[in-house]
């Protein structure tokens, strides 16, 4: 192969370019495969009980945080805790809301 490339360098260059174009064409025709959630369920990460520990899956449930602050004047801790309890207590009765924090 090396001897043939040395004797006919232009044939070797054109042959390699044709081969690369052929590979590019075949690769484009075959297409791609986008990874899905099921593709990530392999190995230790796909075992039951992985992920967030609540449902045994890889998907995490939505989480929220509450930040209490005072617009003016001193911060009233009792009023802030009551407002937080009221805000976090509302979704508990909604369908589809579950987890240790609810």
C-alpha distances in whole Angstrom, upper triangle without the diagonal:
4,5,5,6,9,10,11,11,14,12,9,13,15,12,12,16,17,15,17,20,20,20,23,25,25,26,29,30,30,32,33,36,39,40,43,46,45,42,43,45,43,44,47,47,48,50,54,56,53,54,57,59,61,60,57,54,52,54,56,60,61,63,65,67,71,72,75,77,80,80,84,86,85,83,85,83,85,84,81,80,82,80,77,79,79,76,74,77,76,73,74,76,73,71,67,68,68,66,68,69,71
4,5,5,6,9,10,10,13,12,10,12,15,13,13,17,18,17,19,22,22,22,24,27,27,27,30,32,32,34,35,37,40,41,45,47,47,43,44,47,44,45,48,48,49,52,55,57,54,54,58,60,62,61,58,55,53,55,57,60,62,63,66,67,71,72,75,77,80,80,83,85,85,82,84,82,85,84,80,80,83,80,77,79,80,76,75,77,77,74,75,77,74,72,68,69,69,67,69,70,72
4,5,5,6,9,10,13,12,11,14,16,15,15,19,20,19,21,24,24,25,27,29,29,30,33,34,35,37,38,41,43,45,48,51,50,47,48,50,48,48,51,52,53,55,59,61,58,58,61,63,66,64,62,59,56,58,61,64,65,67,69,71,75,75,79,80,83,84,87,89,88,86,88,86,88,88,84,84,86,84,81,83,84,80,78,81,81,77,78,80,77,75,72,73,72,71,73,74,76
4,5,5,6,8,11,9,8,11,13,12,13,16,17,16,19,21,21,22,25,26,27,28,31,32,32,35,36,39,42,43,47,50,49,46,47,50,47,48,51,52,52,55,58,60,58,58,61,63,65,64,61,58,56,57,60,63,64,66,69,71,74,75,79,80,83,83,86,89,88,86,88,86,88,88,84,84,86,83,80,82,83,79,78,80,80,76,77,79,76,74,71,72,71,70,72,73,75
4,6,5,5,8,7,5,8,11,10,11,14,15,15,17,19,20,20,23,24,25,26,29,30,31,33,34,37,40,41,45,48,48,44,45,48,46,47,50,50,51,53,57,59,56,56,59,61,63,62,59,56,54,55,58,61,62,64,66,68,71,72,76,77,80,80,83,85,85,83,85,83,85,85,81,81,83,81,78,79,80,77,75,78,77,74,75,77,74,72,69,69,69,68,70,71,73
4,6,6,9,10,8,11,13,13,14,17,18,18,20,22,23,24,26,28,29,30,32,34,34,36,38,40,43,45,48,51,51,47,48,51,49,50,52,53,53,56,60,62,59,58,62,64,66,65,62,59,57,58,61,64,65,66,69,70,74,74,78,79,82,82,85,87,87,85,87,85,87,87,83,83,85,83,80,82,83,79,78,80,80,77,78,80,77,75,72,72,72,71,73,73,75
4,6,9,9,9,12,14,14,15,18,19,19,21,23,24,25,27,29,30,31,33,35,36,38,39,42,45,47,50,53,53,49,51,54,51,52,55,55,56,59,62,64,61,61,64,67,69,67,65,62,59,61,63,66,67,69,71,73,76,77,81,82,85,85,88,90,90,88,90,88,91,90,86,86,88,86,83,85,86,82,80,83,83,79,81,82,79,77,74,75,75,74,75,76,78
4,6,5,6,9,10,11,13,15,16,17,19,20,21,23,25,26,27,29,30,32,33,35,37,40,43,45,48,51,51,48,49,52,50,51,54,54,55,58,61,63,60,60,63,65,67,66,63,60,58,59,61,64,65,67,69,71,74,75,79,80,83,83,86,88,88,86,88,86,89,88,84,84,86,84,81,83,83,80,78,81,80,77,78,80,77,75,72,73,73,72,74,74,76
4,5,5,6,9,10,11,12,14,15,17,18,20,21,23,24,26,27,29,30,32,33,35,38,40,42,46,49,49,46,47,50,48,49,52,52,53,56,59,61,58,57,60,63,65,64,61,58,55,57,59,62,63,64,67,68,71,72,76,76,79,79,82,85,85,83,85,83,86,85,81,81,83,81,78,80,81,77,76,78,78,74,76,78,75,73,69,70,70,69,71,72,74
4,5,5,6,8,10,11,12,14,15,16,18,20,21,22,24,26,27,28,30,32,34,37,39,42,45,49,49,45,47,50,48,50,53,52,53,56,59,61,58,57,60,63,65,63,61,58,55,56,58,61,62,64,66,68,71,71,75,76,79,78,82,84,84,82,84,83,85,84,80,81,83,80,77,79,80,76,75,78,77,73,75,77,74,72,68,69,70,69,71,71,73
4,6,5,6,8,10,10,12,14,15,16,18,20,21,22,24,26,27,28,30,32,36,38,41,44,47,47,44,46,48,47,48,51,51,51,55,58,60,57,56,60,62,64,62,60,57,54,55,58,61,61,63,66,68,71,72,75,76,79,79,82,85,85,83,85,83,85,84,81,81,83,80,77,79,80,76,75,77,76,73,74,76,73,71,68,69,69,68,70,71,72
4,6,5,6,9,10,10,12,14,15,16,18,20,21,22,24,26,27,29,30,34,36,38,42,45,45,41,43,46,44,45,48,48,48,52,55,57,54,53,57,59,61,59,57,54,51,53,55,58,59,61,63,65,68,69,73,74,77,77,80,83,82,80,82,81,83,82,78,78,80,78,75,77,77,74,72,75,74,71,72,74,71,69,65,66,66,66,67,68,70
4,5,5,6,9,10,11,12,14,15,17,18,20,21,23,24,26,27,29,32,35,37,41,44,44,40,42,45,43,45,47,47,48,51,54,56,53,52,55,58,60,58,56,53,50,51,53,56,57,59,61,63,66,67,70,71,74,74,77,80,80,77,80,78,80,79,76,76,78,75,72,74,75,71,70,73,72,69,70,72,69,67,64,65,65,64,66,66,68
4,5,5,6,9,10,10,12,14,15,16,18,20,21,22,24,26,28,31,34,36,40,43,43,40,42,45,44,45,48,48,48,51,54,56,53,53,56,58,60,58,56,53,50,51,54,56,57,59,61,63,66,67,71,72,75,74,78,80,80,78,80,79,81,80,76,76,78,75,73,75,75,71,70,73,72,68,70,71,68,66,63,64,65,64,66,67,68
4,5,5,6,9,10,10,12,14,15,16,18,20,21,22,25,27,30,33,35,38,42,42,38,40,43,41,43,46,46,46,49,52,54,51,51,54,57,58,57,54,51,49,50,52,55,56,58,61,63,66,67,71,72,75,75,78,81,80,78,80,78,80,79,76,76,78,75,72,74,74,71,69,72,71,68,69,70,67,65,62,63,63,63,65,66,67
4,5,5,6,9,10,10,12,14,15,16,18,20,21,23,24,28,30,32,36,39,39,36,37,40,39,40,43,43,43,46,49,51,48,48,51,53,55,54,51,48,46,47,49,52,53,55,57,59,63,64,67,68,72,72,75,77,77,75,77,75,77,76,73,73,74,72,69,71,71,68,66,69,68,65,66,68,65,63,59,60,60,60,62,62,64
4,5,5,6,9,10,10,12,14,15,16,18,20,21,23,27,29,31,35,38,39,35,37,40,39,41,44,43,43,47,50,51,48,48,51,53,55,53,51,48,45,46,49,51,52,54,56,58,61,62,66,67,70,70,73,76,76,73,75,74,76,75,71,71,73,70,68,70,70,66,65,68,67,63,65,66,63,61,58,59,60,59,61,62,63
4,5,5,6,9,10,10,12,14,15,16,18,20,23,26,29,31,35,38,38,35,37,40,39,41,44,43,43,47,50,52,49,48,51,54,55,53,51,48,45,46,49,52,52,55,57,59,62,63,67,68,71,71,74,77,77,75,77,75,77,76,72,72,74,71,69,70,70,67,65,68,67,63,65,66,63,61,58,59,60,59,62,62,63
4,5,5,6,9,10,11,12,14,15,16,19,21,24,27,29,32,36,35,32,34,37,36,37,41,40,40,43,47,49,46,45,49,51,53,51,49,45,43,44,47,49,50,53,55,57,61,62,66,67,70,70,73,76,76,73,75,73,75,74,71,71,72,70,67,68,69,65,64,66,65,62,63,65,61,59,56,57,57,57,59,60,61
4,5,5,6,9,10,10,12,14,15,17,18,22,24,27,30,33,34,30,32,35,34,36,39,38,38,42,45,47,44,43,46,48,50,48,46,43,40,41,44,47,47,50,52,54,57,58,62,63,67,66,70,72,72,70,72,70,72,71,67,67,69,66,64,65,66,62,61,63,62,59,60,62,59,57,53,55,55,54,57,57,58
4,5,5,6,9,10,11,12,14,16,18,21,24,27,30,34,34,31,33,36,35,37,40,39,39,43,46,48,45,44,47,49,51,49,47,44,41,42,44,47,47,50,52,54,58,59,62,64,67,66,70,72,72,70,72,70,72,71,67,68,69,66,64,65,66,62,61,63,62,59,60,62,58,56,53,54,55,55,57,57,59
4,5,5,6,8,10,11,12,14,17,20,23,26,29,33,33,30,32,35,34,36,39,38,38,42,44,47,44,43,46,49,50,48,46,43,40,41,44,47,48,50,52,55,58,60,63,65,68,68,71,74,74,71,73,71,73,72,68,68,70,67,64,66,66,62,61,63,62,59,60,61,58,56,53,54,54,54,57,57,58
4,5,5,6,9,10,11,12,14,18,21,23,26,30,30,26,29,31,30,32,36,35,35,38,41,43,40,40,43,45,47,45,43,40,37,38,41,44,45,47,50,52,55,57,60,62,65,65,69,71,71,68,70,68,70,69,65,65,67,64,61,63,63,60,58,60,59,56,57,58,55,53,50,51,51,51,53,54,55
4,6,5,6,9,10,11,13,16,19,22,25,29,29,26,28,31,30,33,36,34,34,38,41,43,40,39,42,44,46,44,42,39,36,37,39,42,43,45,47,50,53,54,58,59,62,62,66,68,68,66,67,66,68,66,63,63,64,62,59,61,61,57,56,58,57,54,55,57,53,51,48,49,50,50,52,53,54
4,5,5,6,9,10,13,17,19,23,26,29,29,27,29,32,32,34,37,36,36,39,42,44,41,40,43,46,47,45,43,40,37,38,40,43,44,46,49,51,54,56,59,61,64,64,67,70,70,67,69,68,69,68,64,64,66,63,60,62,62,58,57,59,58,54,56,57,54,51,48,50,51,51,53,54,55
4,5,5,6,9,12,15,18,21,24,27,27,24,27,30,29,32,35,34,33,37,39,42,39,38,42,44,45,43,41,38,35,36,39,42,43,45,48,51,54,56,59,61,64,64,68,70,70,67,69,67,69,67,64,64,65,62,60,61,61,58,56,58,57,53,55,56,52,50,47,49,49,49,52,52,53
4,5,5,6,9,12,15,18,21,24,24,22,24,27,26,29,32,31,30,34,36,39,36,35,38,41,42,40,38,34,32,33,36,38,39,42,44,47,50,52,56,57,61,61,64,67,67,64,65,64,65,64,60,60,62,59,56,58,58,54,53,55,54,50,52,53,50,47,44,46,46,46,48,49,50
4,6,5,8,12,14,18,21,24,25,22,25,28,28,30,33,32,31,35,37,39,37,36,39,41,42,40,38,35,32,33,35,38,38,41,44,46,49,51,55,56,59,59,63,65,65,63,64,63,64,63,59,59,61,58,55,57,57,53,52,54,52,49,51,52,48,46,43,45,45,46,48,49,49
4,5,9,12,15,19,21,25,25,23,26,28,28,31,34,33,32,35,38,40,38,37,40,42,43,40,39,35,33,33,36,39,40,43,45,48,51,53,57,58,61,61,65,68,68,65,66,65,66,65,61,61,62,59,57,58,58,54,53,55,53,50,51,52,49,46,43,45,46,46,49,50,50
4,7,10,13,16,19,22,22,19,23,25,25,28,31,30,29,32,34,37,34,34,37,39,40,37,36,32,30,31,34,36,38,41,43,46,49,51,55,57,60,60,64,67,66,63,65,63,64,63,59,59,60,58,55,56,56,53,51,53,51,48,49,50,47,44,41,43,44,44,46,47,48
4,7,10,13,16,20,20,18,20,23,23,26,29,28,27,30,33,35,32,31,34,37,37,35,34,30,28,28,31,33,34,37,40,43,46,48,51,53,57,57,60,63,63,60,61,59,61,59,56,56,57,54,51,53,53,49,48,50,48,45,46,47,44,41,38,40,41,41,44,44,45
4,6,10,13,16,17,14,17,20,20,23,26,24,23,27,29,31,29,28,31,33,34,32,30,27,24,25,28,30,31,34,36,39,43,44,48,50,53,54,57,60,60,57,58,56,57,56,53,52,54,51,48,49,49,46,44,46,45,42,43,44,41,39,35,37,38,38,40,41,42
4,6,9,13,13,11,14,16,17,20,23,21,20,24,26,28,25,24,27,30,30,28,27,23,21,21,24,27,28,31,34,37,40,42,46,48,52,52,56,58,58,55,56,54,55,54,50,50,51,49,46,47,47,43,42,44,43,39,40,41,38,36,32,34,34,34,37,38,39
4,6,10,11,9,12,15,16,19,22,19,18,22,24,26,23,22,24,27,28,25,24,21,18,18,21,23,25,28,30,33,37,39,42,45,48,48,52,54,54,51,52,50,51,50,47,46,47,45,42,43,43,40,38,40,39,35,37,38,35,33,29,31,31,31,34,35,35
4,7,8,6,8,11,12,16,18,15,15,18,20,22,19,18,21,23,24,22,21,17,15,15,18,21,22,25,28,31,35,37,41,43,46,47,51,53,52,49,50,48,49,48,45,44,45,43,40,41,41,38,36,38,37,34,34,36,33,31,27,28,29,28,31,32,33
4,5,5,7,9,12,15,17,14,13,17,18,20,17,16,19,21,22,19,18,14,12,12,16,18,20,23,26,29,33,35,39,41,45,46,49,51,51,47,48,46,47,46,43,42,43,41,38,38,39,35,33,35,34,30,31,33,30,27,24,25,25,25,28,29,30
4,5,5,7,10,13,15,12,10,14,15,16,14,13,15,17,18,15,14,10,8,9,12,15,17,20,23,27,30,33,36,39,43,44,47,49,48,45,45,43,44,43,40,39,40,38,35,35,36,33,30,32,31,28,28,30,27,25,21,22,22,22,24,26,26
4,5,5,8,12,14,11,9,12,13,16,14,14,17,18,19,16,14,11,10,11,15,17,20,23,26,30,33,36,40,42,46,47,51,53,52,48,48,46,47,46,43,41,42,41,37,38,38,35,33,34,34,30,30,31,29,26,23,24,23,23,26,28,28
4,6,7,10,13,11,9,13,15,17,15,15,18,20,21,19,16,13,11,13,17,20,22,25,28,31,35,37,41,44,47,48,52,54,53,49,50,48,48,48,45,43,45,43,40,40,41,38,35,37,37,33,33,35,32,30,26,27,26,26,28,30,31
4,6,9,10,8,7,11,13,15,12,12,15,17,18,17,14,11,9,11,14,17,20,22,26,28,32,35,38,41,45,46,49,51,50,47,47,45,46,45,42,41,42,40,37,37,38,36,33,35,35,31,31,33,31,29,25,25,25,24,26,27,28
4,7,8,6,4,7,10,12,10,10,14,15,17,14,12,9,8,11,14,17,20,23,26,29,33,35,39,42,46,47,50,52,51,47,47,45,46,45,42,40,42,40,37,37,38,36,33,34,34,31,30,32,30,28,24,25,23,22,24,26,27
4,7,6,5,8,11,13,11,13,16,17,19,17,14,12,11,14,17,21,24,26,29,32,36,38,42,44,48,50,53,55,53,50,50,47,48,48,45,43,45,43,40,40,41,39,36,37,38,34,34,36,34,31,27,28,27,25,27,29,31
4,6,6,7,11,13,11,13,16,17,19,18,14,13,12,16,19,22,25,27,30,32,36,38,42,45,49,50,54,55,53,50,50,47,48,48,45,43,45,44,40,41,42,40,37,38,39,35,35,37,35,33,29,30,28,26,27,29,31
4,5,5,9,10,8,10,14,14,17,16,12,12,11,15,17,20,23,25,28,30,34,36,39,42,46,48,51,52,50,47,47,44,45,46,42,40,42,41,38,38,40,37,34,36,37,33,33,35,34,32,28,28,25,23,24,26,29
4,6,8,9,6,7,11,12,15,14,10,9,8,11,13,17,20,21,25,27,31,33,36,39,43,45,48,49,48,44,45,42,43,43,40,38,40,39,35,35,37,34,31,33,34,30,30,32,31,29,25,25,23,21,22,24,26
4,7,9,7,8,12,12,14,13,9,8,7,11,14,17,20,22,26,28,32,35,38,41,45,47,50,51,50,46,46,43,44,44,41,39,41,39,36,36,37,35,32,33,34,30,29,31,30,27,24,24,22,21,22,25,26
4,6,6,9,12,11,13,12,8,8,9,13,15,18,21,23,27,29,33,35,39,42,46,48,51,52,50,46,46,43,44,44,41,39,40,40,36,36,37,35,32,33,34,30,29,31,30,28,24,24,22,20,21,24,26
4,6,9,11,9,11,9,5,7,9,12,14,16,20,21,25,28,31,34,37,40,44,46,49,50,48,45,44,41,41,42,39,37,38,37,34,33,35,33,29,30,31,27,26,28,27,25,21,21,19,17,18,21,23
4,7,8,6,8,7,4,7,9,11,12,14,18,19,22,25,28,31,34,37,41,43,46,47,45,41,41,38,38,39,36,33,35,34,31,30,32,30,26,28,29,25,24,26,25,24,20,20,17,15,15,18,20
4,6,6,9,9,6,6,6,10,11,13,17,18,21,23,27,30,33,36,40,42,45,46,44,41,41,37,38,38,35,33,35,34,30,30,32,30,27,28,29,26,25,27,26,24,21,20,18,15,16,19,21
4,6,8,8,6,6,4,7,7,10,13,14,18,20,24,26,30,33,37,39,42,43,41,38,38,35,36,36,33,31,32,31,28,28,30,27,24,26,27,23,23,25,24,23,19,18,16,14,15,17,19
4,6,7,7,7,7,8,6,8,11,12,15,17,21,23,27,30,34,36,39,40,38,34,34,31,32,32,29,27,29,28,24,24,26,24,20,22,23,20,20,22,21,20,17,15,13,10,11,13,15
4,6,5,8,9,10,9,11,14,14,17,19,23,26,29,32,36,38,41,42,40,36,36,32,33,33,30,28,29,29,25,25,27,25,21,23,24,21,20,22,22,21,17,16,13,10,10,13,15
4,6,8,10,10,9,9,12,13,16,18,21,25,27,31,34,37,40,41,39,35,34,31,31,31,29,26,27,27,23,22,24,22,19,20,21,18,16,19,18,17,14,13,9,7,8,11,12
4,6,8,8,9,9,13,14,18,21,24,27,30,34,37,39,42,43,42,38,37,34,34,34,31,29,30,29,26,25,26,24,21,22,22,19,17,19,18,16,13,13,10,9,11,14,14
4,7,9,10,11,15,17,20,23,26,29,32,36,39,42,45,46,44,40,40,37,37,37,34,32,33,32,29,28,30,28,24,25,26,22,21,23,22,20,16,16,14,12,14,17,18
4,6,8,10,14,16,20,22,26,29,32,36,39,41,44,46,44,41,40,37,38,38,35,33,34,33,29,29,30,28,25,26,26,22,22,24,22,20,16,16,15,13,15,18,19
4,6,10,13,15,19,21,25,28,31,34,38,40,43,45,43,40,40,37,38,37,34,33,34,33,29,29,30,28,25,26,27,23,23,25,23,21,18,18,16,15,17,19,20
4,7,9,12,16,19,22,25,29,32,36,37,40,42,41,37,37,35,36,35,32,30,31,30,27,27,28,25,22,24,24,20,20,22,20,18,15,15,14,13,16,17,18
4,7,9,12,15,19,22,25,28,32,34,37,39,37,34,34,31,32,31,28,27,28,26,23,23,24,22,19,21,21,17,18,20,18,17,14,13,12,11,13,13,15
4,6,10,13,17,20,23,26,30,31,35,37,35,32,32,29,29,29,26,24,25,23,20,20,21,18,16,17,17,14,14,17,15,14,10,9,9,8,11,11,12
4,7,10,14,17,20,23,27,28,32,33,32,29,29,27,27,26,23,22,23,21,18,18,19,16,13,16,15,12,14,16,14,14,11,9,10,10,12,11,12
4,7,10,14,17,20,24,25,29,30,29,25,26,23,24,23,20,19,20,18,15,16,17,14,11,14,15,12,13,16,15,16,13,10,11,10,11,9,10
4,7,10,13,16,20,22,25,27,26,22,22,20,21,20,17,16,17,15,12,13,14,11,9,13,13,11,13,16,15,17,15,12,13,12,13,10,11
4,7,10,13,17,19,22,23,22,19,19,17,18,17,14,13,15,13,10,12,13,10,9,13,14,13,15,18,18,20,18,15,15,14,14,11,13
4,6,10,13,15,19,20,19,15,15,14,15,14,10,10,12,10,7,10,11,8,9,12,13,13,15,18,18,21,20,17,18,17,16,13,14
4,7,10,12,15,17,16,12,13,12,14,13,9,11,13,10,9,12,13,11,12,15,17,17,19,22,22,25,24,21,21,20,20,16,17
4,7,10,12,13,12,9,10,9,11,10,6,8,11,9,8,12,13,11,13,16,17,18,20,23,23,26,26,23,23,23,22,18,19
4,7,9,10,10,7,9,9,12,11,8,11,13,11,11,15,16,14,16,19,20,22,24,26,27,30,29,26,27,26,25,22,23
4,5,7,7,5,8,10,12,10,9,13,14,12,13,17,17,17,19,21,22,24,26,29,29,32,32,29,30,30,29,25,26
4,7,9,9,11,13,16,13,12,16,17,14,16,19,19,18,21,23,24,26,28,30,30,34,34,31,32,32,31,27,28
4,7,8,11,14,16,14,14,17,18,17,18,22,22,21,24,26,27,29,31,33,33,37,37,34,35,35,34,30,31
4,7,9,12,15,13,13,17,18,17,19,22,22,22,25,27,28,30,32,34,35,38,39,35,36,36,35,31,32
4,6,9,12,11,12,15,16,16,18,20,21,21,23,25,27,29,31,33,34,38,38,34,35,34,32,29,30
4,6,9,9,8,11,13,13,14,17,18,18,20,22,24,26,27,30,31,34,34,31,31,30,29,25,26
4,6,6,6,9,10,11,12,14,16,17,18,20,22,24,25,28,29,33,33,29,30,29,27,24,25
4,6,5,6,9,10,10,12,14,15,16,18,20,23,23,26,27,31,31,27,27,26,24,21,22
4,5,5,6,9,10,11,12,14,15,16,19,21,22,24,26,29,30,26,27,26,24,20,21
4,6,5,6,9,10,11,12,14,15,17,20,21,23,24,28,29,25,26,26,24,21,21
4,5,5,6,9,10,10,12,14,16,18,19,22,23,26,27,23,24,23,22,18,19
4,5,5,6,9,10,10,12,14,17,17,20,21,25,25,21,22,21,19,16,16
4,5,5,6,9,10,10,13,15,16,18,20,23,24,21,21,21,20,16,16
4,5,5,6,9,10,11,14,15,17,19,22,23,20,21,21,20,16,16
4,5,5,6,8,10,12,13,16,17,20,21,17,18,18,16,13,13
4,6,5,6,9,11,11,14,16,19,19,16,16,16,15,12,11
4,6,5,6,10,11,12,14,18,19,16,17,18,17,14,12
4,6,6,8,10,12,13,16,17,14,15,16,16,13,11
4,6,6,8,10,11,14,15,11,12,13,12,9,8
4,6,6,8,10,13,14,11,12,13,13,10,8
4,6,6,8,11,13,10,12,14,15,12,10
4,5,5,8,9,7,9,11,13,11,8
4,6,8,9,6,7,10,11,9,6
4,7,9,8,10,13,14,13,9
4,6,6,9,13,15,14,10
4,6,8,12,15,15,12
4,6,10,13,13,11
4,7,10,10,7
4,7,8,6
4,6,6
4,6
4
